[in-house]
Amino acid sequence: MKQILEAILSDELDAVGGLEVPESYRGVVVRKDEADMFAGRDSRDKDPRESLHVQDVATPELGPGEALVAVMASAVNYNTVWTSIFEPVSTFGFLERYGRLSPLTKRHDLPYHVVGSDLAGVVLRTGPGVNLWKPGDEVVAHCLSVELESHEGHDDTMLDPEQRIWGFETNFGGLAELALVKANQLMPKPSHLSWEEAASPGLVNSTAYRQLVSTNGAAMKLGDTVLIWGASGGLGSYATQMALASGATPVCVVSSPDKADIVRSMGAELVIDRTAEGYRFWTDEHTQDPREWRRFGAKIRELTGGKDPDIVFEHPGRETFGASVFVARKGGTIVTCASTSGYLHQFDNRYLWMNLKRIIGSHFANYREAYLANDLIATGKIHPTLSKVYPLEQTGQAAYDVHRNLHQGKVGVLALAPEEGLGVRDEEKRSRYVDAINRFRSR
């Protein structure tokens, strides 16, 4: 591993393919025999620092159509939090089912799960049938893993019956020194970004693109009013940028003055601090309060000059979904993913049915959508929202920050990269966008 890192740091990328692949590497794992460790605890009290371990793991066999990547940096997403607290289910069930698919996928069914659904790094090896990528290529990876043996996936690969999220529903994820991916997960690393900056957008940027921009999602257009929950967070910070870049008007919901300042610094003008406003959409565990929906809707209209949202960008889930359905305009769209506050959504169907609103479910992105989202990063139209970076050994703390909403934007993790700021190829291009790139780092 030391030779691989030295070749990358000395820019001898042509030599990478000739170096020996180590038999093992360090990865961040959860362990199968600890899947019940948090039994009896509330979700909020389950601590990723207890369940995420850094340990040596065996390097997997490289199969057809796959690539082994030396990971310079990765990032934490909410699926890493779910994995670490074994909710809503243990991910070892995913690995067991995947392992039954074929002799090759059996590799994934192990007593440990190497987690992580983002990476930036260098291709180390490619398997048979890979022609587009070669050892030494600098890449980022999206997290869509598909088999595409069934006809259902050939219109939209997200509909493949064997669609999975790499590093969550598969093993050998990106929070590690090496990662195993399908070659069609790879995309060019943006040349003006450091390793940790390039690693941070992948999952959330692609998810926001499909959810908001793609015709598979809300198909946002010029002039739309878009309500964005968690507008300074991992997903919302990209949705906010996309809305602004598309000529839409974001109404940004945040939870603190600092987060309000961040979205304003991106160019958003209409901001709701839900903590300061004191919205309580539930009177108790079983009962929502429509009066609070109306108060929230009135605040939106106050900011927009009387307009209701054309699109509601939903991801908190249970806590906010009733309000989201209520405030969307007649004929409007609620597009939903993630459900970080709970999966069992409740809403008053009269406001959906009688007002001809639509609910669209959206999950990650297909390769085309992920590539287009990455190209927005590469061309400087959308920027990383990286706020803090941890070393691999402190991934548990990084996941804890995300679990407890102590973060802004995205939280990065250094894998092989010995320090921040490495990997920039195009300094001139970077200089044009450096303030936007660092916007979240100064908070």
N, C-alpha and C positions, 0 to 999 in steps of 0.2 A: 504493500500500500504506500509505503514511503517513496518508492521509485515512481509510482504513478503520480503522486502529488508533486514530486520534484519536477517531473516532465511537464506537468500542466503549468506549474508556477514559473518555469523557465521558458515557457512558450515553445516547447518541443513537442507539439501535438502530433506530428507525423510519426513520432516514435512510440506513441501510446499503444498502438496495435501490436507492437512487438514485445511489450512487457508481459511478464507472467501475471496471470490473474490469481490473486490470493485465494487460499482455500477457505478463509473466513474473513469476516469484517464486523465492525461494530454497528449495531442497529438499536433503535428504540423499540422495545417490545412490551406487549402485555403477555401474561402467562396464563395458560389454560387452567392450571391448578389454582389460580387465584380468582377465577371468574365470580366466585361468591363472596369475595372479601368484603364487599360493602353491604351485605345483606342487613336489612333493618335500618339503614341510614336513608335520610331524605336525599334527593338528588343533589341539592345544594351543598350538602355536607360530604359528598363523595369527592375525594381528593386525588386528582391525577398524579400528584407527586408521590403517592403511595403505590400506584399501580403501574406507572411507566418506568421501565428499567432500561439501562444501556448495557448491552452484553454482546459478546462475540456470538455470531451465528454463522452457519455453514453457507458458503456461496452456492446458490442454486444452479442446477444444470441449465444451460442455455438451449432453448428450443427453436424450432422453425418460426420465422417471422418475429423474433424477439431481439431485444438489445439489452446489454448489460451496461449501465451507466455509472461512472464515477461521480458521486454526488458532491458538489461543492457547497450547496446550500439548499435548504428546504423551508417549509413554513407550517404553521399550525392552523388547521381549519376546525370547524365545529365537529366534523366527523371524528377527528382525533379525540376530542373531548368525549363524545359518545362512546368510542372504543374504550377509552381509559376508565370510564365509570360503568361500563358494561350495560349501557342503556341504549335503546329500549330493550335490546337483547344482546347477549354476548356475540361478538363477531366470529367466535369460533364455530358457530353454526353456519355462517357464510362459508368459511374455509372448508368445513366438512362437506357441504353440498357441492362446492366447486371441485373438490378433490374427487368426487364420484363421477365427474364428467368424462375423464379420460386418464390414461396412464400419465400423460404429461402434466395435467392439472393436479394430480395427486401430490406433486411437490408442495402445493400450497397448504395442505392439511397437516399442520405441525402443532406441537404443544406450545408454540409461541407464535405471535403475530407481529411481524415487523410493520409498523404503521407509517402513515404519511402519504398524502395525495398531491404533493407539489415537489418539484425539484428543478434545479438548474445545475448542469454539469457537463461532462465530456463523455462521449460514447467510447466505451472500452472494447466491446466485442459486439458483433452482430451474428445472428443465427442464419441458417439456410433460408434463402428466399428474400433476404433483405437487400435491396439495391439502392434505395434512396439515401441511406445513411451509412457512414463508415467510421471506423475508429478515429478519434481525434476531433470529430465534429462537436462544436459547442451547441448545446441544446437546452430547451426546457421541455417539460412533458405535461400534457393534459391527462386527466385521470379516467377517461372513458376506456374501459376494457370490454371488447366485444368479440364474439366468435364468428358471427355472420355466416353460419351454416344454414340458417333458416331464412325463408323469404321475407319474414316480417321486418327484418332490419335493413332491407335494401332500398327503402324509401327514406327512412330516417333511422340512422343506426341506434338512436336511443330506444327504438322499439324492438331491437333484437331481444328475443327471449333470454339470451345468455349475456345481457348487458350487466356489467358490474362496475363499481367504482374501485379503481386501483388503490391499494393501500388501506382500504376500508373493508371491501368485500373480497379482496385478494390479498395475498401475502407479498412480502419483499417490497414494501413501500419506500417512500422517499426520505423518511427521517432516519437516515443511515448513511454509511460511507459508500455503499454500492446499492443499486436498485435494479430490479428486473422489470422491464416494461415491454409491451408490444411495440414494434417499430412504428406502427401508425398512431402511437401516442406522442411521437416526437415532433417538435417544432423548432425553428431556429431561435437561438437566444438573442434577444434584443442587444445590439452591439454597444449601446450607450449606457447600459446598466451594469452594476456590479452583480456578482453572483447572488447575493441575498436579495437584492432588488428584483432581479429577473425571476427568482424563484417564488416571490410572494403573490403575484397576481393570479396564477394559473387557474385554480379551482373557482375562486370567487368571481374573477373577471369573466370567465367563460359562462358561469352560471348566470350572472347578471345579464350578459349579452343575450343568451337564449330567452331568458325570462322577460326581458324588456324590449329588446331590439328585433329579434328574429320573428319571422312570420309563424314560427312554432310557439311563440309566446305572445306578448301583448302587441307586437308590431307598432311600437311607439313612432309617432310622426311629429313633424314640425308643428308647434303650436299646442301640443297636448299639455295638460296639467297632470303631473305625476306625483302622487303621495308616496314618499319613500320612508318606510320605517327603518330605524337604526341607520340613519343616513351617514354617520361617520364610522360605521363598523366595517367588517370585512366585506360583506355583500353590498351594503348601502353606499359605501364610499365610491364604488365603481358605478353603481346605478346613478348616483348623483352626477358623476362626471359624464356619463353617457347621455343623460337627459340634457345637461347643459350643452354638450357638443352637438346634439341633434336639434337644437332650437326648441326643445320642450321647456316647461317651467316646473322645476322640482319644488315640492313642498316637503321640507326635510324635517322629520321627527327625530329628535335627539333626547338625551337624558341628563345633560349638564351644560352649564355655560361654556366650558372648555370645548365640548363637542359642537356646540352651536358656533363657536368661533372658527372651528376647523371647516365646517361646511360653508360658512360665509367666505372663508379664504379661498375656497374652490370656485366661488362666484355665485353661490346660491343666495338668494335674497329673502326667501320666504321660509322661516324656521320656527318650529314649535318645540319648546323645551317641555316635554311631557311631565317631567318631575316638578318643574316650577309651576306648571298649570294644575298639577295635582289630579290628573285624570285617574279615575278608579272605575274601570269598565265592569268589574265584578263586585257585587255587594257581599257575596260569600262564595264558597267553593262551587256552588251549584247555580248561582243566580247572577245574570248580567243586569246592568242598569242602563236601559235605553236613554235615560235622561243624560247620562254621560256621553253616549253616542251623539246626541243632539248638540251638546255643548262643544264636543270636539268638531263636529261638522260646522258649527257656527264660527269657530275659530278659523277653520280652513277658508270659509267664505269671506271672513274679514280680511284675510291676507290676500286672497286672489281677486278681490273685487266682485264677489258673488258667485264665483265658479266652483263647482264640485269637481273632484278629480276624474279625469278620463280614465286613468289607470291607477290602481293601488298596487304598489310593489310590496307584497306580503311575504314575510318569513318568520316573524315571531310566533305566529300560530294561534294557539288557544286563547292567549291573553288578549289579543287584539282583533281576532278575525271577525267577531260580530260587529265591531265598530267599522272595520274595513268594508264589509258588505254594505253597511248602512250609508257610509259617506260617499261611496262611488256614485258618479252621476247616473242618471237614467240612461240605459244603454251602455254603461261603462264596464270596465274589465277589472276584475281582481285576479292577479296572477300570483300563484303561491308556490313556495317550496320550503323545505327545512323544518319549520315548526319547532323552533328552539325552546319555546315555552310550553309545548305540549301538542300532541297530535290530534286529540279529539276536539275538533272545531265545532262550535255551536254558533248558529246565526238565525235570525228571524227571516224565514224564507219569503215572507211577503215583500220584503224590500228587494229581493233578488227577482222573484217571479213577476210581480206586478210592475216592476221597473225595468224589466228586460235586460238585467245585468248578466254578465258571464263570469264564471270562475274557471280559470285555466290552471291546471297543474303543470309545473315545470320542474324538470330534474336535469341537473348539469347541462351538457351540450353535446351535440355530435361533433365529429372531427372538423367539419367545415366551419361550424360556428366557433369552435375553440380556436381554429386557425385564424379566423377573421378577428376574433377578440384579441389574440396575441399580436396580430398585425397592427391593431390600434395602439398597442403598447410600443411596438417597434418603430412606428412612424411618429410617435410623440403626441398623438391625439388624446390618449389616456395615459395616466401615470400611476406608478406603484403607490400604494398607501401604507408603506412599511413604517411602523412607528418604533419598534424595538427589536433587538436581535439577541438571542441567547446562544451559548454554545450547546452542542449536542447533549452534553452531560446534564444540562438544565432544562431539557425539553419538558419535564414534568411541571416545572414552574411556568414555562410558557403556556402550557395547556391549562394550568390553574388560572392564569391571567384571563384567558379566553372564557373559561367556564364561569368565572366570577365577574365577567364584563369589566375587568380592570384595564382593558387595553383600548387603544384607538386603532382603526384600520386593521392592518395585518401584523402578526407577530412572527418574525423570522427566526430561523435556526441555522447556524453554521455547522456543516458536516465536515468535509475535508478542508474547506477553506480555513486557514489559520487565523484570519482576521477579516474585518469588514473592509469594503472598498476595492476588492480585487476583481479582476475580470472585465474591466471596462476597455472596450476596443476603440470606440469613437468618442474621443474627448471633445471634439468640436461640437458634435451633435449634443452631447451631454450638457455642454455649457449653455445651450439655448433653453434647456428645460430644468436646470439644476434646482431652481427654487421650487418648482412643482414637484420634482422627485423627492425633495427633502421636506415637503410641507408637513407631513405627519411626524417626522423625526424631531422637530423642534418643539413638540408639545409635551 
